[in-house]
Amino acid sequence: MFKRVLVVCSGNICRSPLAQVLLSRLLPNIAIDSAGVLVEHHDLSAHPAVNNSRIVAKENGLDLSNHKAKQLTSELIDDCDLILVMTHEHLEQVAQIGRGARAKALLLGQWIGVGEIEDPIGKDIDAFRKSYELLEKACLSWSKRLSK
């Protein structure tokens, strides 16, 4: 049984915060957190979710107003049972940050036929809406597997 799930992307300001609130709504009995592999590299610590992610969240009845980006650490990895990442590159980056991380890391989009979920950062609102659609499908797919 999974009790703690960690959602990971690059900067923890677009995709993973959206996936975190989606999974939290779908799986209220599982602790869902999010982090980014490049937060410190891009000086994004405590940065809010980008405006387009907040808009798309609000359009879908979700709230990202309290989100603050955080760096993925070995402690976060140790504290979770499952790590869901956006890309194959994230799988490798997660493995470099924490021992044993690769064994519990999987692609968020693996069950919906897309594998990777691209980063919409720097793109228009429609790109964020398309990203949200993929995130929602992926989260629904995972919620069915994790709620059993």
N, C-alpha and C positions, 0 to 999 in steps of 0.2 A: 504494500500500500504506500502510495506517495503522499507525504504530508507537507513537503515543502518543494515548490517548483521555482526555478530561477529562469527568467527570460532575458536573453542577451542579444545585444546588437552592437554597433560601433560606438556611438556617442551617447546612448541612453537618453535621446531627446526626441526621437521620431517613432520608430517601430516598436521597440521593447516596452516603452510606457503604454502604448496603445494595447499591445498584447497583454500586458500585465492587468490593466483594468478590465479587458474583455474576459480573461481567464478568471479573474476574481469574481466577476458577475456570474460566470458559468459554473464555477467550482467554489462555492462559498465555504466549504469545509476544508479547503486546502489553502495553505499560506502561499501566496504568489508574490514574488519580488522581481525586480529587474535591475540590470546593470549594463555597463558598456565596457568593451575591451580597450577603447581608445579615449576614454573620458579625460584622463590626466594628460595624455599626449596632446589633446586639442584644448586643454585648459577649460573643460566644461563642468568641472565639479560644482555641484549645487545649481547648475543651470536649469531653468524651467524647460518643459517640453516646448518645442518650437510652435509658433503661432498656428501654422497649418494643422499640426497634430491636435492642438487644443480645439480648433474649429471643427475638425472631423469628429473628434470625440464628442463634442457637444451636440453635433448633428445626429449622433447615434445614441444619445442619452447617457454618455459617459463623461467623467470629469477628470481632467488632468491638471487642474489649477494648483494642486499641492505637490505636484511632481518636482523632484530635484534629482538631477543626474548624479550617478555615482559610478566609480570605477569598479570593475570586477576585481575581486581579491581572492586569495586562496581561502580566506575565512568564509566568504560568501559561498564559495564552491563546497567547502567542507560542511556547511550548514544546510545544504539542499540535497534532495533525493534525485532530482531530475533537472537537467539544464536544457532549455530549448533555445536554439540559436537560429539566426536568419540565413547564414551562408556557410559554405564549406570552409571558407577562410576563418570564420568564427570558430568552427570546430577545432582548427589547429591553434588558434590564439588562446582559446580556453584551455587546451591541453598544456600550453606553455606556462599558464598562470598558476595552475593548481595540479598537484599530484592526484591521480585517479580521476581527474575531471573528464577525460575523453571517454571513459567507460560509462559515464552517466549523461553524456551530451548527445543530443539528437537534433536534427533539423525540425524547426517548427512546421515547415511546409511539406514535410515528407509524405504525409498521407493524402495530400490533395493534388498530387501530380505536378507540382511546380518545383519542389525541392527548395530552391532559394527564393527569398523574398527581398527584392531589391530595395535599396535605400532611396527614399524620395527627397532627401535633403537637397535644397537648392532648386527644387522644381515647383511647378504651380500646384494649386489646390487640387486639380483633377488627378495629378500623380499621387497625392496623399489619399484621395478617395479610392483610387485603384489599389493602393497599398493596403488601405483599411479593409477593402473587400477580401483580399487574400488573407490578411491577418484574421479576419472574422471566420472565414472558411476553415483555416488551419486551427484556430482555437476551438471551434465547434467540433472538429474532428478529434482533437486531443481531449476535449472534455468528455466525449463519449467513451474514450479509452480509459481515462483516469477516474471516472465516476463508477466504474464497475467494482 
